[in-house]
Amino acid sequence: MNNRGQVLIIFVLLLPILFLILAFLIEIGDLLVYQNKLESNVRYIARYGAEHIDDIDLKNKLQTLNVKNLDGKAKITIDEKSVKVYIKQRKKSVFSFVSIPLNVEFTYKGEIKDGNVVVKKE
């Protein structure tokens, strides 16, 4: 008996499913890398703001960092003791046929506590 034809048919039928799984994994991986990059930049801005909270020109410096690192898309709130950085972004899909909602949203707060800079996710 020759099973080559059966194996070929099964392979051809499963190939599109394997490609969809691969596309999904690539999409999720790309989203995680994108989110990590945004989070690192937001944390950096919050830490910088907390370290320099007494700087007179802090708002302009943080806005420059926002434009340079996040294309000006973050919302920065400064009060006398802390700096909050909020970002909400919609990520474009790598593949046009995969329609997964790729939204990234988080807030980091940087402040001085007991003489140390503390940056935490809210």
N, C-alpha and C positions, 0 to 999 in steps of 0.2 A: 504494500500500500504506500502511496505517495501522499504526504501531508503538506507538501510545499504550498499548494494552492490555498489550503485552509489557513495556514499561518500568515500568508501574504494578505489575505482578506481581513483577518483579525488585525494585523498591523496597520493596514490602510484605514480601518474603521476607528482604531484607537489613536492614530496619529493626531487628528485635530484636537482631541481631548488633552493629549500630552502638551500640545502647543498652547492651549488655553491655560493649563496649569502653570506652564513655564512663564507665560505672559503675566499671570496673576502674581507669581513669586517675584518677578522683576519689578512689577509695579509697587508691591509692598516694600521691597528692598529700597527702591528709589524714594518712596515716601519717608521711610525711616531715616535715610541719609539726609534728606532735605530737612526733616524735623530736627535732627541732631544739630545740623548746621545753624538753623534758626535759634534753637535753644542756647547754643554756645554763644552766639552773638548777643542775644538778649541778656544772658547771665553776665557777660562781659560789661555791657552797658550799665546794668544795675550795680555791679561791683564797682565800676569806675565812679558812678554817681555817689555811691555810699562813701567811698574813700575820699572823695573831694566835695563832700556836702557843704563845706563852708566856702567854697570857691564862688566868687561874685559872678563869674561868667559861666557857671556850670550849665545853665540851660542851653546856651549856644554850643558849648563843647559836646553835650549829649546829643544835641540835634545834628551836629556834624558827624558824630559816630553813627547815629541812626541812618543818615543819608549814605554814609560810606559803607556800612555793614549790612543794612537792611533796606536799602533803597528808600528810606524815609517812611516806611510803612508801619513803624511801631508808634504807639502812643506812650509818651513819657510824662509822668506826673511826679513833681518834686514838692515835698513839704520840708519842714525844718529838720526832720530826723531821718527821712527815708526817701528812696527813689523807687517808683514803680514803673515797670516797662511792660506794656501789654501789646501783643501782636495777634492778629487773626489773618490768616492767609489761606487762599484756595490754591492748591497745587494743580497744575495742568498734568493730565495723564500722559504717560509715555506712549501708550498705544491708544489710538482713537477708538478702537472697538471695545476697550475695557472701560466701562463706566462705573467706577468706584468713586464715591464721594471722598475727595482727598482734601479735607480741611484740617488745618493746623491752628490751634488757638491755645495760648497760655499767658500767664502773668508771672513775672518774677519781681520780688521786692528786695531791695538792698538797704541795709541799715547798719548802724554801729550799735553793738550790744556789748557792754562790759569791756570796751576798748578794742573789740574785734569786729571785723566786717563780716556780716552774716547775709547771705543771699539765699532766699528760699522761694520755692514755687508756691503760688497761691492757687 
